[in-house]
Amino acid sequence: MRAWEYRVEELSAVQITNQLNFIGNDGWELIHIRFQEGEAPSYLCFFKRQKDQGLF
């Protein structure tokens, strides 16, 4: 059975591509993104990755 861990990050619109690539390099998969308006536009990003099961 797979076990998942989740992460939520608020990312700026300025360099979102670089930020997503950086997080993705750690094995996180973007599963949802929501635009948030305000003084500084940002994106609320939801990620998941498989938990280490200690099988190695």
C-alpha positions in Angstrom: 0.0 0.0 0.0 1.3 3.4 -0.9 1.6 6.1 1.7 1.8 9.8 0.7 3.0 13.0 2.4 1.7 16.4 1.4 3.1 19.9 1.3 1.4 23.3 0.8 3.4 26.3 -0.4 2.4 29.9 -1.3 4.6 30.8 -4.3 5.1 34.2 -5.8 4.1 34.9 -9.4 7.5 36.4 -10.1 9.6 33.2 -10.4 7.0 30.4 -10.1 8.7 28.2 -12.7 12.0 28.2 -10.9 10.2 27.6 -7.5 8.2 24.7 -8.9 11.3 23.1 -10.5 13.2 23.4 -7.2 10.4 21.7 -5.2 10.0 19.1 -8.0 13.7 18.2 -7.7 13.0 17.0 -4.2 10.4 14.5 -5.5 7.3 16.6 -4.9 4.5 16.4 -7.5 2.2 19.4 -8.0 -1.3 18.1 -7.7 -3.3 21.4 -7.5 -2.7 25.1 -7.8 -4.9 28.0 -6.9 -4.4 31.7 -7.9 -4.7 34.2 -5.1 -5.3 37.8 -5.8 -4.1 40.5 -3.4 -1.3 43.1 -3.0 1.2 40.6 -4.3 -0.4 37.9 -6.6 0.6 34.5 -5.5 -0.3 30.8 -6.0 -1.3 28.4 -3.4 0.3 25.1 -4.5 -0.4 21.6 -3.2 2.2 18.8 -3.6 2.5 15.2 -2.8 5.2 12.6 -2.8 5.4 8.9 -1.8 6.6 8.4 1.8 9.9 6.6 2.3 8.9 3.1 3.4 12.4 2.2 4.6 12.6 -0.6 2.0 16.1 0.1 0.9 
